[in-house]
């Protein structure tokens, strides 16, 4: 029986290992001539992107694949590195889970019924004995099935299978979107908070809230704004989430309110910077390697603690809820879609248009007759 892989190696392709602070490939017998004469381990790199790049230069992808593990290995090496950092991480975690359940199966043997059973079992949250955190859940399970489906789509392209074995054959009910609609008085309460300084976190977040309510921009796009984003005819962005797919561009035309909001944000900066929102060193909050903004996230959490503790607001809301408020305040669905820089209005309507539909009641034609 083969030795079980260490936890750190489970998300990695077959024969990959992480040790001594780097990623290595265990060279198969008789293949050392392709790997610089190495007969044991070949060093791929100290980071995953570097390791994937080295592998792509050295390895030859097979024309055939028998097992789902073979497919997931190639998918992990060719497709996953092209994704944005957060998506790449979620794909790696999904592949780790999928490999453990489906990895030994022959590609053509998978059936739709197996996926229904997988979601039923994986959809139940369990407590991880090592981390003490809950794992699984229906949303996680559905995302893992999406990754497996994407891998099978590539399997058709690569000639591993003639057709996708379960595309269009499974129907899962999507989780219900949030319905929290932030009210105007709650925004007023947030903007009334005062900080110890005329510049810094409180003033910056209040300026950020104003801009998000006016434009509907995502956190990444707002925190990525620099001097070059501000042009004569408005604020220009390329939506980061679809930059590698649709390349959606948006120009928020200048208005008195938009100019005032930008001026507030500039005045709140604690240092000279090209970024509209920056830390005290003048640096932007977005980490380009992870797409995360840990410093800003901490600021937002501390701000919300003050809001809930010092104002009349008693129900927590997120930055996504503010984006939804912008979409809900727009007069038409198409205007809301444009503000949120969505390619189509489906997601705008389902997730972000949260205001109740206003209906004009019919007149009482029998009033005064009885």
Number of C-alpha atoms within 10 A of each C-alpha: 3 4 5 8 13 10 9 10 17 19 24 23 21 16 14 20 22 19 12 8 9 15 22 21 20 16 19 13 8 8 12 15 10 12 18 10 11 15 15 13 17 17 19 22 19 15 13 16 16 15 19 18 16 14 18 13 8 12 10 9 13 10 8 13 20 14 17 24 22 21 22 27 22 19 22 21 20 15 16 19 20 13 12 17 17 12 16 17 16 16 24 21 15 20 28 20 18 21 22 12 12 19 19 13 15 14 20 15 9 14 12 15 11 11 18 16 11 18 21 13 14 20 17 13 14 13 11 11 8 6 8 9 10 12 14 17 16 19 13 17 21 21 15 24 18 14 19 23 16 15 22 24 16 18 23 14 12 16 12 19 18 11 14 17 18 14 13 8 10 11 9 9 7 9 9 8 10 13 13 18 17 22 11 9 11 17 16 12 15 22 17 12 15 11 11 9 11 14 17 19 24 23 22 23 20 22 22 23 20 21 22 24 18 21 21 26 22 19 18 16 15 18 19 19 18 16 11 11 17 17 12 9 11 16 21 17 20 16 20 17 17 14 12 12 8 12 13 16 15 17 17 17 14 15 11 7 12 18 15 15 20 18 13 19 23 21 17 24 22 19 18 14 18 17 22 27 28 28 19 14 10 16 15 22 20 19 12 11 10 13 15 16 16 12 14 20 13 11 15 17 12 13 18 18 12 15 21 16 11 13 14 12 20 11 11 12 15 13 15 18 19 25 25 28 25 24 30 21 16 16 9 11 17 16 14 26 22 20 23 23 24 20 15 11 17 12 12 23 17 12 16 27 24 22 15 8 7 6 6 6 6 6 7 7 7 7 7 6 5 4
